[in-house]
Structures are given as structure tokens and as C-alpha cells.
Amino acid sequence: MSALSKFGRWLAGPIPISVILALLIGACFMLIAGVDPLSGYAAMANGSFGSGAGIANLLQRAVPIIGIGIAIAVAFRAGILNLGTEGQAGLGALAGGFVAIYVPGPPLLITLLAVVTAVAVGAAWGLIAALLQNLLGVPILLSTLLLNYPARYFSSWFIRFRLDEPKSTLVASEQVRPEVQFGMLVPRDSAFAETLRDTFGPTNPITMVLTGVNWSIVVLILVIVGAIFMNRRTRYGFESGLSGQNPEFVRYGGVKPGPLVVRTMALSGGLAGLFGLMLTIGAPNTRLIEGSFVQTNFAWTALLVTLLALYRPIGIVIAGLFFAAIMVGSDAMGRELGLSPQIAAVIQALVIILLAFRVALPRFRKRGGAVSSEPALDGPPVAGGAAGVAPVLPPAVPDPDPDPDPDSDPDSDPDLGPDPKHAAKESAR
């Protein structure tokens, strides 16, 4: 019964209500576009979960969203607003992809070197914002947001003018060697893949997932487990979580905020660089293509996922799968019904807007109830009343010599004060 009551309270919470309202508003947009909402959402669900190819595409799309969402959550949980994961992931993908394509050597060693390079470059780009705050007082919110632009344009310039392969019809680099890539869980041309096709069928979800999702999903699972362990079992996880809730308490407890910001931004940027690389050397992607990462919009979708999940790793997984399902399903809806796939972006934005409104509304109500009424014209002015802040009254000063019987002492009348006649007699003495 307690589990059912908890589930019922969760259903009445802000997240499910926001999702349902967003879907209802999305249905209104479908009606305006001349599409039956029931048919539209049926096509969306069938495109995401109704076939093996849809499930494989959903998982492949969810990996970078969830991974970058974990990177954002590491910073947000510590109270650090890292909005620069687009630049950190983009530069990590560029540096790691450059190593994977142009550095010779054994395939396994080159893959590991590319991963280390991507993590290091993403962490270094995140450290710039941390140092700007610690040394110059520049807010991380602004510096990380603005650092996305030089990262974006440098990557575009470097691919177009330094790595562009003339034989390709795209503005892109040379191909990544297949042996250096993060291949599929089961190679499509392997004997095991043939066994899967013969046993389950070529379009079965098991066959499609194993032959259509690359090894980056295993990396993602390891990162999720590591994030949960870090948050619950490590000193850094305790300090960062407490810093996000009450930074003053952490500072009084002896934790220096400067080193905490440095560690957090390095970890967040490194994770963003790692999952940016997964989009470059993870099969079936084989090249560094100009503007490809920016056009996916994965970094900003991951930000929405993180906000919806309230920075919790398991919640990020669920929200990331939900958003990926909307994206994959909207593509299928566009193919079947001719509706623009941008409906996915509309629904995602509505979920976050409604969630923010649903969470903030009770706070506004409390503030409205706390506002004191207008003071009487003949009374003293109330400090802070115009701003809706309760007045701060001075503390009562205790009587150093309390008298249990105030009637026996004429000086102790709290309303009239000392008796003038008694005071005159005392002065005459």
C-alpha cells in the first residue's frame, strides 16, 4: 500500500503532469497542422518501439544525450552551471578524432589514445571557465556559454581548411579506420550475426540491437555506474552534492570552493569530450564532418534531460530515453504522415517550460501568502513591508534583575513607566 501511495504521489507530481500537458499541447499543434493526434502519437510510438530498427536507433540516439547529460549533472549537482558542454564535446571529438584518423599505430592503442585525448581536451576547455571564475571572478554560467562559440568556429575552420579530403562530397576529414572505431556489439558480417539472423530473424529487436548499437553503450553504462558510486560513496560526491544545496555550510566545513570548482569542471568537461568522441569514431560514423555535432543539438537536448531528471543519474537515463524516443518517433511520424519532425523539439521544450512553471508555482504562492498587508496609516512604518519581506524586530533584552512581583515595585510598570512622585522622592534622598 505504501508503494502504491508513493507511486500515486509521484503521478501527481510535476514531472508526469508536465509530460502529459506537453503531449496534449503537442496534439493541439497536430490538429492545427491537419493531422490526427492519435494517429500521430501511434506513429511516433511505433517508430520508436514497434520495430527492432526503431529500438536500435533509439538506443544509438540516447547514448550521447544521456552521456552528456551525466556530464552536465556532475556540474549542476555541485551548484556549477556548466553550459559549455557543446564546446567541450566538440573539441574532444575533434582532438580524439584527429588522433584516431592520423596517428599511426596498433588499433587498440590508437583507440585508447584517442579516448584519453578527447577526455583531456574536454577537461582542459572546462578548466578555462573554472580558472576564469577563481582568478577573475567571471561567472561560469557566462564563460562556459560563450566558450562554445570559439570551440564551434575553430572546429569548423580546422576541418574545412586543414582536414578536408578533396575526394569527399562533404566538408569532412578522411575516414576512420574500421579497426580503430567503436564497432557494433556484434559485427554485422560476423558468423555470430548470421546465427542471430537465423535464430531470431533479421528484424528481431535482439538482432537489430546487437548488430545496430556500438560499444559506446557499454562505456555509457560504466559511466552511469561510476556516477552513482561517486555520488553515494566518495568524499567528492558528498562535498559536491552538499555544495549544490548549501555552499556556505560546505565552506564553513573546511571545503575550499576554488579546488572544488576546478575538479568539477575538469570532470564535467572530460565526460563531455568522451561522449563527443563517441559520435566521431562510433560506428557507423566514420569521419569528422564540419558542423555535424552542432547540428545534432545533442548538448542542449542533454541539458533539458538533466533539468527534467533533477541531476539524478537514473533519472537522466529515463529522461534521455524518453527524449530520444520522441526524436526517433517524430522522424517516423514525418515519414508516415508528412508532419515536420520539429514537433519533437516543440514537445521537449514544452515539457521543460511546464515543469519549470509547475515547480515554481507553489513557491510563488508561498511568497504571496508571506507578503504582509499594508500597515495602518496611524501606525509605525514596517521595515521591508514594500518588498514583501517580513520585518526584522530587535531581540528582547532580558531584565537583569527580574522581580517576581511587579506590583510591589513602582518602577516596573511596563505600560506607564516609573512613577514621577516616587522618582522625586528618590532624588530628594
C-alpha positions in Angstrom: 0.0 0.0 0.0 2.9 2.4 0.8 4.4 1.7 -2.6 1.1 2.4 -4.3 0.7 5.6 -2.4 4.2 6.7 -3.3 3.6 5.9 -6.9 0.3 7.9 -6.8 2.0 10.9 -5.3 4.7 10.7 -8.0 2.0 10.6 -10.7 0.5 13.7 -9.2 4.0 15.4 -9.1 5.3 18.0 -11.5 7.2 15.7 -14.0 4.3 13.4 -15.1 1.9 16.3 -15.2 4.3 18.3 -17.3 4.8 15.5 -19.7 1.1 14.9 -20.1 0.3 18.5 -20.6 3.2 18.8 -23.2 1.7 15.9 -25.1 -1.7 17.5 -25.0 -0.4 20.8 -26.3 1.5 18.9 -29.0 -1.8 17.3 -30.0 -3.2 20.7 -30.5 -0.3 21.6 -32.8 -1.0 18.4 -34.8 -4.7 19.4 -35.2 -3.6 22.8 -36.5 -1.4 21.0 -39.0 -4.3 18.8 -40.1 -3.0 15.6 -38.5 -5.0 13.3 -36.2 -3.2 13.4 -32.9 -4.0 9.7 -32.1 -2.5 8.6 -35.5 0.5 10.9 -34.9 1.3 9.6 -31.5 0.7 6.0 -32.7 3.2 6.5 -35.5 5.6 8.0 -33.0 5.4 5.1 -30.6 5.6 2.6 -33.4 8.6 4.3 -34.9 10.4 4.2 -31.5 9.4 0.9 -30.0 7.4 -1.0 -32.7 10.4 -2.5 -34.6 13.9 -3.7 -34.0 15.3 -0.9 -36.1 13.5 1.7 -34.2 14.7 0.4 -30.8 18.3 0.2 -32.1 18.0 3.7 -33.4 16.6 4.9 -30.1 19.4 3.5 -28.1 22.0 4.8 -30.5 20.5 8.3 -30.3 20.1 8.1 -26.5 23.8 7.3 -25.8 25.2 10.8 -26.4 22.2 12.5 -24.9 22.5 10.5 -21.6 26.3 10.7 -21.6 26.4 14.5 -22.0 23.5 14.7 -19.5 25.7 12.9 -16.9 28.5 15.4 -17.6 26.1 18.4 -17.1 24.6 16.8 -13.9 28.1 16.4 -12.4 28.4 20.2 -12.5 24.8 21.2 -11.7 24.8 18.9 -8.7 27.7 20.9 -7.3 25.9 24.2 -8.0 28.1 24.9 -11.0 26.1 25.9 -14.1 28.2 24.4 -16.9 26.5 25.4 -20.2 29.6 24.7 -22.3 29.3 21.0 -22.9 28.7 21.7 -26.6 32.2 23.2 -26.9 33.8 20.7 -24.6 32.3 17.8 -26.5 33.0 19.3 -29.9 36.7 19.9 -29.2 37.0 16.5 -27.6 35.6 14.9 -30.7 37.9 17.0 -32.9 41.1 16.1 -31.0 40.2 12.5 -30.4 39.1 12.0 -34.0 42.3 13.6 -35.3 44.3 11.1 -33.2 42.1 8.2 -34.4 42.5 9.2 -38.1 46.0 10.5 -38.5 48.2 8.9 -35.8 49.6 5.5 -36.9 50.0 2.6 -34.6 48.2 -0.5 -33.3 44.4 -0.1 -33.5 43.7 -0.8 -29.8 46.4 1.6 -28.6 45.2 4.3 -31.0 41.6 3.9 -29.8 42.7 4.3 -26.2 44.9 7.3 -27.1 42.0 8.9 -28.9 39.8 8.4 -25.8 42.5 9.9 -23.4 43.0 12.8 -25.8 39.3 13.6 -26.0 38.8 13.5 -22.3 41.9 15.7 -21.7 40.9 18.3 -24.3 37.3 18.5 -23.0 38.6 18.8 -19.4 41.1 21.5 -20.4 38.3 23.5 -22.1 36.2 23.2 -19.0 39.1 24.3 -16.8 39.4 27.6 -18.6 36.0 28.6 -17.2 37.0 27.3 -13.7 40.1 29.4 -13.7 38.3 32.5 -15.0 35.9 32.3 -12.1 38.6 31.5 -9.4 41.1 34.1 -10.6 39.0 36.9 -12.2 35.5 36.3 -10.8 33.9 35.6 -14.2 30.7 33.6 -13.6 30.9 30.1 -15.0 27.4 30.4 -16.4 28.6 33.1 -18.8 32.1 31.9 -19.6 31.0 28.3 -20.4 28.2 29.6 -22.6 30.5 32.0 -24.5 33.3 29.5 -24.9 31.0 27.4 -27.0 31.5 29.8 -29.9 35.3 29.8 -30.3 35.2 26.0 -29.9 32.5 25.7 -32.6 34.2 28.0 -35.1 37.7 26.6 -34.6 36.4 23.1 -35.2 34.7 24.2 -38.4 37.8 26.1 -39.6 40.1 23.2 -38.8 38.0 20.6 -40.6 37.4 22.8 -43.6 40.9 24.1 -44.2 43.2 21.5 -42.6 41.5 18.2 -42.7 39.2 18.4 -45.7 39.5 15.4 -48.0 39.1 16.5 -51.7 37.6 13.2 -52.7 34.7 13.5 -50.4 31.5 15.3 -51.4 31.2 16.6 -47.8 33.4 19.0 -45.9 35.0 16.2 -43.9 38.2 14.5 -43.0 39.5 11.1 -44.1 37.7 8.1 -42.9 38.4 6.4 -39.5 39.9 3.0 -40.0 37.4 0.3 -39.1 39.7 -1.4 -36.7 40.0 1.9 -34.7 36.3 2.5 -34.5 33.9 1.6 -31.7 32.3 -1.2 -33.7 28.9 -2.7 -33.3 28.3 -5.0 -30.3 28.2 -7.8 -32.9 29.8 -7.1 -36.2 27.2 -7.4 -39.0 29.4 -9.5 -41.2 30.4 -12.0 -38.4 29.3 -15.6 -38.0 27.6 -14.7 -34.8 25.5 -12.1 -36.6 24.4 -14.7 -39.1 23.5 -17.0 -36.3 21.3 -14.3 -34.7 19.6 -13.7 -38.0 18.9 -17.4 -38.5 17.7 -17.9 -34.9 15.6 -14.7 -34.3 15.1 -13.3 -37.7 16.9 -10.3 -39.4 14.4 -7.7 -38.0 14.0 -9.1 -34.5 14.8 -6.5 -31.8 17.6 -8.7 -30.3 19.3 -9.0 -33.7 18.9 -5.3 -34.6 20.1 -4.1 -31.2 23.2 -6.3 -31.1 24.1 -5.5 -34.7 23.0 -1.9 -34.8 24.3 -0.4 -31.5 28.0 0.2 -31.0 30.2 -0.4 -27.9 29.7 3.2 -26.7 26.6 2.0 -24.9 28.9 -0.2 -22.7 31.0 2.9 -22.0 27.8 4.7 -21.0 26.7 2.0 -18.6 30.1 2.2 -16.9 29.9 5.9 -16.6 26.4 5.7 -15.1 27.5 3.2 -12.5 30.6 5.3 -11.8 28.5 8.4 -11.3 26.1 6.7 -8.9 29.1 5.3 -6.9 30.8 8.7 -6.9 27.6 10.5 -5.6 26.9 8.0 -2.9 30.3 6.5 -1.8 33.0 9.1 -2.3 34.1 12.2 -0.4 34.0 14.3 -3.5 30.4 13.2 -4.2 29.3 14.2 -0.7 31.1 17.5 -0.9 29.8 18.4 -4.4 26.2 17.4 -3.5 26.3 19.4 -0.3 27.8 22.4 -2.1 25.0 22.4 -4.5 22.5 22.6 -1.7 24.3 24.8 0.8 27.6 26.3 -0.3 28.1 28.3 2.8 27.8 25.2 5.0 30.4 23.4 2.9 32.7 26.5 3.2 32.4 26.6 6.9 33.1 22.8 7.0 36.6 23.4 5.6 36.0 22.7 1.9 37.7 25.2 -0.4 35.3 26.2 -3.2 38.1 27.0 -5.7 39.6 23.5 -5.9 36.1 22.0 -5.9 35.1 24.1 -8.9 38.3 23.0 -10.7 37.7 19.3 -10.1 34.1 19.6 -11.0 34.7 21.4 -14.3 37.5 19.1 -15.3 35.3 16.0 -14.6 32.3 17.5 -16.4 34.3 18.7 -19.4 36.2 15.4 -19.7 32.9 13.4 -19.8 31.5 15.7 -22.4 34.7 15.2 -24.5 34.4 11.5 -24.2 30.9 11.3 -25.5 31.7 13.8 -28.2 34.3 11.4 -29.4 31.8 8.5 -29.4 29.9 10.4 -32.2 33.1 10.6 -34.2 34.6 7.1 -34.0 31.5 5.1 -33.0 30.2 3.1 -35.9 28.5 3.8 -38.3 30.1 7.3 -38.2 33.5 7.3 -40.0 34.5 10.9 -40.5 35.0 14.3 -38.9 32.3 16.3 -40.6 32.0 20.1 -40.4 29.2 21.2 -38.1 27.9 17.6 -37.6 27.9 17.7 -33.8 26.4 21.2 -33.6 23.6 20.2 -35.9 22.6 17.2 -33.8 21.8 19.6 -30.9 22.6 16.8 -28.5 24.3 19.1 -26.0 21.2 21.2 -25.5 18.9 18.2 -25.5 21.1 16.8 -22.8 20.6 20.0 -20.8 16.9 19.6 -21.0 17.2 16.0 -19.9 19.3 16.9 -16.9 16.8 19.5 -15.8 13.9 17.1 -16.2 15.8 14.4 -14.2 16.9 16.8 -11.4 20.6 15.8 -11.9 20.0 12.1 -10.8 21.8 9.5 -13.0 18.9 7.1 -13.1 16.5 9.9 -13.9 18.8 11.1 -16.7 18.7 7.6 -18.2 14.9 7.6 -18.2 14.5 11.1 -19.4 17.2 10.6 -22.1 15.4 7.5 -23.4 12.1 9.5 -23.4 13.6 12.4 -25.4 15.4 10.0 -27.8 12.1 8.2 -28.3 10.4 11.5 -29.2 13.2 12.3 -31.7 13.1 8.9 -33.3 9.3 8.7 -33.3 9.0 12.2 -34.8 11.1 11.1 -37.7 8.9 8.1 -38.3 5.8 10.4 -37.9 7.2 12.7 -40.6 7.8 9.8 -43.0 4.3 8.3 -42.5 2.1 11.4 -42.0 4.2 14.2 -43.6 4.4 16.1 -40.3 7.5 18.1 -39.6 10.0 16.4 -37.3 10.3 19.7 -35.4 7.3 18.6 -33.4 9.8 16.7 -31.3 11.6 20.0 -30.4 8.2 21.6 -29.5 7.3 18.8 -27.2 10.7 18.7 -25.5 10.6 22.5 -24.9 7.0 22.3 -23.6 8.0 19.6 -21.1 10.7 21.8 -19.6 8.6 25.0 -19.6 5.7 23.3 -17.9 7.9 21.6 -15.4 9.6 24.9 -14.5 6.1 26.5 -14.1 4.8 23.6 -12.1 7.7 23.6 -9.7 7.9 27.4 -9.4 4.1 27.9 -8.9 4.0 26.7 -5.2 6.9 28.9 -4.4 5.1 32.0 -5.8 2.1 31.0 -3.8 4.1 30.8 -0.6 5.7 34.2 -1.3 2.3 35.7 -2.0 1.0 34.3 1.3 4.0 35.7 3.2 3.6 39.2 2.0 2.3 41.3 4.8 -0.7 43.5 4.5 -0.4 47.3 4.1 0.3 48.9 7.5 -2.3 51.2 9.1 -1.8 54.9 8.5 -1.6 55.8 12.2 0.9 53.0 13.0 4.6 52.9 12.7 6.1 52.0 9.2 7.1 48.4 8.8 10.6 47.8 7.5 10.7 45.7 4.4 7.0 45.6 4.0 7.0 47.0 0.5 9.4 44.3 -0.6 7.3 41.6 0.8 9.8 40.7 3.4 8.8 40.1 7.0 10.1 42.8 9.3 13.1 42.0 11.4 12.4 43.0 15.0 15.2 43.5 17.6 15.5 40.8 20.1 14.0 41.4 23.6 16.6 42.4 26.2 16.2 40.3 29.4 15.7 42.1 32.7 19.0 41.7 34.7 17.0 41.8 38.0 13.7 40.2 37.5 11.1 40.8 40.1 8.5 38.0 40.7 6.0 40.6 42.0 5.9 43.6 39.7 3.1 45.3 41.6 5.4 45.8 44.6 7.9 47.8 42.6 6.5 51.1 41.1 9.4 51.3 38.6 8.4 48.1 36.9 5.1 49.0 35.3 5.6 48.0 31.7 2.9 50.4 30.4 3.3 53.6 32.4 7.0 53.5 33.3 8.3 54.8 36.6 6.1 56.8 38.9 7.1 60.5 38.9 6.4 61.0 42.6 8.5 58.0 43.5 11.3 59.3 41.3 11.2 62.7 43.0 11.4 61.2 46.5 14.4 59.1 45.4 16.1 62.2 44.1 15.4 64.1 47.3 17.1 61.4 49.3 
